[in-house]
Amino acid sequence: MKVARPMAAPQRWITVFLGLFLSICTLAVQARPAADAQDSPTVWVSDLPREGQETYRLIHQGGPFPYEKDGTVFGNRERLLPRAMRGFYREYTVRTPGLKHRGARRIVCGGQAPRKPEACYYTSDHYASFRTIVVKP
């Protein structure tokens, strides 16, 4: 029968170092907190691509939308938009000329009334970043 030997000092330090390293790495990849709407860069409606302006107009008109997924709930899993209850945000496709699929461009709007959203956000990189859409006075 073998008897367990106590771990040698160098092995113990390697184990401690590895545990500490993994703890720090875990903290570094934790989801960042939701951005405040005022922290988001903005984009004027008139500066959106032509297709984005059309999508924005359709949102306020209530459709009809060209893609089946348009108007469905956006979960904000990336946590880049301000926190809100599930169902607050809805996503809409911004058509990309030359593509046969939906592409990466979207407008996400939040509010209780889909035709009168409280805030809308534009992403050209499939939810990796957002800019708050503002209307010139």
N, C-alpha and C positions, 0 to 999 in steps of 0.2 A: 504494500500500500504506500502510495506516495504522499508526502506531507507537503502542503503548500508553503512555498518560501515567501517571505516578505519581499515586496518589490524593491529593487535596487533604487538608490537615490536618483540617478539619471533617468531611469524609466518613470519614476514618480513625477519628476519635473516635466518630462515630455507629455505625460498624461494631463497634468495641470495646465500646461501651456496650450495643448490642443483643445481642452475644454473651454478655456478662456477665449481662445481664438474663435471657436464656433459660436460662443455666446455673442461676441462682438459682431460677427457676420450676421447672425440672426437679427440683431437689433438694427443693423444697417439696411436690411431688406424689408423691414416692416412697412406696411402701407403708410404713406404719408397722409397727414390730415387733409380734410377737404379744404380746397382753396376758398377764400372769401371772394365774393363776386367783385369787390372793389380791387382785389389783387390781380384779377384776370386782365390781360391785355384786351383792348377793344378793337372792333372793326365796324366801320360805317356800313349800313345796308348798301349804299351806292358803291362801296369798294369790294363787295362780294363779287365772285365771278358771276357772269350773266345767269348761269344756271342756278346759282345760290339765290340771286334776287328773285327769280321765278319761284323757287321753292318757298322762300319767305312769304311771297305774295299768296301762294296757294295755302299756306298754313293759316293766314289771317282770313282767307276766303272760305276755309273749311274743305278744300279739295276741289276736284278729284285729284288724287295722287297717282303717279304712274307706277309705283311699286307697292306690292301687297303689304310689305312690312312697314310702310310709311304710316305714322300715327300710332305705332305700337309702343308699349311702355319701355323706357330706357332705364336700366337698373342702376346706373352710376357706380358700377363695381370698381371702376378706376379711382373713384372718390376724388375726382378733380373738380367736380361741380359742388356747390354748397349742398350740405346734407338736406334731405327732404324725405317725406314719407314715400313708400313705394307707390308708383302710379302718378307721381307728381310730374316726372319728366317723360316726354315722348320724343321719338327720333324720326327724322325725315331724311330721305336720300337726296343729295345734290348730285344730279346727273353729271358724269364725266364723259365728254365727247370722245368717241372712238372706242369706248369700252362696251362690251356686251353684258357685263355684270354690273352690280351696284357701285363698285369702286370704293374709295376710302372717304369721300367727302360726305359730311352729314351736317344737319342743323338739329340741335336738341333744344326743345323749348319746355319750360316748366310753368305750371299754373293749374288752377282748377278748371278753367274754361279753355279747351284747346284752341279755339278761335281767337281768344284774347289772352295770350300767354303773358305771364309776369316778366319773364326773361327768356331770351333765346341765345344760344351759343353756337358758334361755327367751329368745326374741326375739319381740317384737310388731310389729317393723318390717322384716321380711324380711331378716334378717342384718345390719342396719345397726348394731345393738347387741345385747349379750347380758347376761343376769343369771344368775349361778350359782344353781341350784335347791338349796335346803337343806331337810333334814327336821328338824323340831323333835325334840329328844331326848325 
